[in-house]
Amino acid sequence: MSSGKAQSNGASILDRLVAGDLLISDGATGTYLQTHGLEPGGCPEEFNASHPEVVQGMARAYFDAGSDMVLTNSFGGSRFMLKKYGHGDRVREFNCLAAQHAKSVAPDGRYVIGSIGPTGEFIEPLGAVSESEMYDAMTEQATALAEGGADAILIETQMAIEEVVLGVKAVKEHTDLPAMATMVFDMGPRGFFTMMGVTPERAVEGLREAGADVIGANCGNGIDLMVDLARQMRAADDGLMLIQSNAGMPTLVKGEVVYNESPEFMAERYETMAELGVNILGGCCGTGPDHIRELAKTLRG
């Protein structure tokens, strides 16, 4: 089992964060894979088996751009999501490979974070899945990512507090890795809420209670709203925090999905988030190595 240690100086990612280091995460996975051969509607996680060089190339591109940590290509790697592609029996294989591929190109002192996205299911009575089935699915994914060499696990892009809490507990109870957790908030007339009605304050409280080492938000918004959200979460919590912003909201231009926030536009606002004391900054949908390069240049000079 991996202990969350980086190879070079032995400093774990938590050691670095607690010491006050500001870390830079990576950008989008899906956006990168789609420009490197993933068909619309294809299974991204299957690329771990069939296109290892693309998955390794993605991690390498982000490390080269300045990422201190990259996420594994395992966002939809739960048995529930993989079943939809006919790969329900390949959870361990895909997740283990996802971590191994990123780890194989990680320079000394950089980290690989196992990504666990939403299962796409609702817990009873709202949905058809029991709490124990959801917990088991997340445990299966987390342990395979740990086996592949991940340095921490991120339960990400979550909307329901019950699901993300189960994910954090699965990481804490079945691996010795740090648990990170992010939720997706939309801005409505009454402020920020997840699709399931969770406020940033309630998210902070629930995630800390579950034992998450790093909490935060990702996706769903352009960077100006993410700055507002970071400010609100910071007011409620002074612990370790991660924010990954989209490059704006997607628009359809001549049949192509376009995200219009430039690396320079975003980098300036990332600086504001760094001043707010956000510990890890990175990108989500629509961001690529160029965004991360600009972010690293702005924050590190």
Secondary structure, 3 states (H helix, E strand, C coil): CCCCECCCCCCEHHHHHHCCCCEECCCCCHHHHHCCCCCCCCCHHHHHHHCHHHHHHHHHHHHHHCCCEEECCCCCCCHHHHHCCCCCCCHHHHHHHHHHHHHHCCCCCCEEEEEECCCCCCECCCCCECHHHHHHHHHHHHHHHHHCCCCEEEEEEECCHHHHHHHHHHHHHHCCCCEEEEECCEEECCEEECCCCCCHHHHHHHHHHHCCCEEEEECCCCHHHHHHHHHHHHHHCCCCEEEEECCCCCEEECCEEECCCCHHHHHHHHHHHHHCCCCEEEECCCCCHHHHHHHHHHHHC
